[in-house]
Amino acid sequence: MKILNVISKSLKEQLRSFWVLLLSLSMGPFFIFVYFLITTTTKSDYTLLIANNDKGVLTDSRQINHGNDLIEYFKNLKRGNLAIPFNVNVVVDKTTGIEKVKNKKADALIIIDNSFSQAIDKRRLNDSTAMPKVEFIGDLTNTNYLISAVWANEILSEYTLKATHNKRTVEVKETALGTSANVNDFDALVPGILIVSLIMLMFTASIAFVSEIENKTIMRLKLSKLTAFEFLGGISIVQLLVGVVSVLLTLFTAMSLGFHYAGSISSLIFIASLTSLSIIAFSLIIAALTKSANEVLVVGNFPMFLFMFFTGAAFPMKSDALFTIAGYPISIQGLLSPTHAISALNKTLIMDMEISNVVPEIISIIILTLVYFAIGGIIFKQRHLKMT
């Protein structure tokens, strides 16, 4: 019967380790929920932009513009087959289309050459030297662009076959945005990993806050008339330095392994600093809900996995916007600051865009940081800093 006593004792000990038990029992359901959110919010339709520069051609006393007909062909196929995974929008010029693709408002841009109709007409008359020309523009590191380009190229070939009743021949020029043409799979992953290195601040910052509670030194700090702002600010500055050092070490390690980036180090440090502050602010919420370093290590796993897998840090993902603010899309993932940080780093390090082009991402990170700090600060002050 001694085994029953051991079972009883072990059960009581397990119940006392509430957070560890909660982690063990809820990790499976937690990941089911996270992947449900990922699959239900991930964008399944892609946005394809078309700029028609075709001047048309006069055939049998009729003005024909195959560029316009091609656009209608795309749209009719989409209406007739819902399985085609993209929507077609027309843009007035190349510059407008490129800006939309750079800012992730579209996945690919097709430029129809001004001699497109003329080439098709000659091809229809068996002129083998004529070649209909189009240009595909996009971020070659973006999976959404690759999928859109494959579908668009197939539909384009189908259209030219029907229009010329001839060999499926079309000259496609592919133009990469930024340095994406020279980016390999490893380079494409680095911006996300840089943010992962900052997400790990969630543990160091939370433990830095909560260790004062666990070691009882918070009482001396209270008696010294230390304000909550001074206490939280002092720790935050140290953790900010840790975050900047961490992201630079990660970057230099990637560079030593062959990573090449566009943009400037100063832009990276600025974005990394803002992201570090947002992670520190969120860590304050974790610290406010816990009382020891052990509890932080257990409780912190939930938001850490959420920040890693649901923001695009671990693997790229894109979802439909819930709403837009001044044209900037906000999705469910947009409630987590690393989502905007990864977007900003991709634009500056891969797309070679200026810091002025990531102002919406910067504003989003700042707003979320203030919200995190407000929530964490109020709870932390009530639970751990309030004089009794």
Stockholm file with secondary structure:
# STOCKHOLM 1.0

chainA/1-388         MKILNVISKSLKEQLRSFWVLLLSLSMGPFFIFVYFLITTTTKSDYTLLIANNDKGVLTDSRQINHGNDLIEYFKNLKRGNLAIPFNVNVVVDKTTGIEKVKNKKADALIIIDNSFSQAIDKRRLNDSTAMPKVEFIGDLTNTNYLISAVWANEILSEYTLKATHNKRTVEVKETALGTSANVNDFDALVPGILIVSLIMLMFTASIAFVSEIENKTIMRLKLSKLTAFEFLGGISIVQLLVGVVSVLLTLFTAMSLGFHYAGSISSLIFIASLTSLSIIAFSLIIAALTKSANEVLVVGNFPMFLFMFFTGAAFPMKSDALFTIAGYPISIQGLLSPTHAISALNKTLIMDMEISNVVPEIISIIILTLVYFAIGGIIFKQRHLKMT
#=GR chainA/1-388 SS CHHHHHHHHHHHHHHHSHHHHHHHHHHHHHHHHHHHHHHHHBCCSEEEEEEECCCCEEETTEEECHHHHHHHHHHHHHHHCTTSCEEEEECSSHHHHHHHHHTTSCSEEEEECTTHHHHHHHHHTTCTTCCCEEEEEECTTCHHHHHHHHHHHHHHHHHHHHHHSSCCCCEEEEEESTTGGGCCHHHHHHHHHHHHHHHTHHHHHHHHHHHHHHTTHHHHHHHTTCCHHHHHHHHHHHHHHHHHHHHHHHHHHHHHTTCCCCSCHHHHHHHHHHHHHHHHHHHHHHHHHCSSHHHHHHHTHHHHHHHHHSSSSSSCCCBCCSEEETTEEECGGGGSHHHHHHHHHIIIIISCCCGGGGHHHHHHHHHHHHHHHHHHHHHHIIIIICCC
#=GC SS_cons         CHHHHHHHHHHHHHHHSHHHHHHHHHHHHHHHHHHHHHHHHBCCSEEEEEEECCCCEEETTEEECHHHHHHHHHHHHHHHCTTSCEEEEECSSHHHHHHHHHTTSCSEEEEECTTHHHHHHHHHTTCTTCCCEEEEEECTTCHHHHHHHHHHHHHHHHHHHHHHSSCCCCEEEEEESTTGGGCCHHHHHHHHHHHHHHHTHHHHHHHHHHHHHHTTHHHHHHHTTCCHHHHHHHHHHHHHHHHHHHHHHHHHHHHHTTCCCCSCHHHHHHHHHHHHHHHHHHHHHHHHHCSSHHHHHHHTHHHHHHHHHSSSSSSCCCBCCSEEETTEEECGGGGSHHHHHHHHHIIIIISCCCGGGGHHHHHHHHHHHHHHHHHHHHHHIIIIICCC
//
